[in-house]
Amino acid sequence: MRIVVNHLTRMEKGYICTAGIDEMTGRHVRPVLGGGIRLGINLLAEHGGIFRMGERIELGKTMPKPHLPEVEDHVFNANRAVAIGRLGADDFWKLLSNLARSTLVEIFGPDLQRIGFSSAGTSVGKGIASLGCWAPSVRPALHLQTRAEHGEEIHLRIHDGAWELDPRVTDIRLYENDHCTPDAHLVEEMAGRLENAEEIILCLGLTRAWSPGPNQKPMHWLQVTNIHLRG
C-alpha cells in the first residue's frame, strides 16, 4: 500500500500520529503498529525516519484494523516501510482538494455532536470516520490559549455554517523541537498567512476516546491536525 502523508500531528512527548491518502483508493489510511505500540518521533524524517508532509510512503503489506469511528487504521511494519519521494505542491493540493468536504458532518457523519460552547466529537463507537479534509467557507483564525491544567495550547476558531468551534491544533509543524511547546513565532506567522491565503484546506481528526474529567464519559474529540494553504 502506498500513501501520501497529509496528516502529521504531535502526541504526548516523544510520540506522533500520521496518516495519508491511499494513492489507489483516494481514502485516508492511518498507519499504526501492532500491540498498541505508538509511533515514536524517530519515524519523523527530521530524525532519520520516513514521515514528513507530502511524502509518498510505501507501507508494504498492511492489515486493516477498523473500529468506529477509526475506520482508517491499518497495521504496518515500520521496518519495511520506505519513503519514495515527496509529491509536488500542485499534485499534493489536487489530492487534498479531491477529498475536501464543505461541512463537518459530511466528514464525520450525523453522530458528530457539539460539546459545550466550543468543542465537538463523537461518542465511543459512533461516527463514520476519524479523519477528513475540510475546505472552510469562513476564514478560520489561529490563536494561542492558556489553560491552567494544560498550559499554552494552539487553537483555531472555525465555522462550518452550522457550528462555531474552537478546537485544538496539533499540527507538528507549529511546535518547537520538543514537539510539545507551541512555537509562538510560527503560530503568529501561520495566523498571518491564514488571513491572506487564497485557499485553505484543514485536515481534521477525531482523537482516541478519552475523558476530560472523572464524571464525564469518554469521547472522540475533534481537532485540527494540519493546516494547508495555497497562495
Secondary structure, DSSP 8 states (H G I E B T S, - for coil): -EEEEEEEEE-STTEEEEEEEETTT--EEEEE-GGG--EEGGGBGGGTSSB-TTEEEE--S-EE--BTTBTTEEE--TTT-EEEEE--HHHHHHHHHHH-BSSHHHHH-TT-EEETTTEEEEETT--S-SEEEE--SS--EEEEEEETTTEEEEEEEEE-SS-EE--BB-BGGGB-TTSSSB-HHHHHHHHHHHHH-SEEEEEEEE---B-SSTTS--EEEEEEEEEEEE-
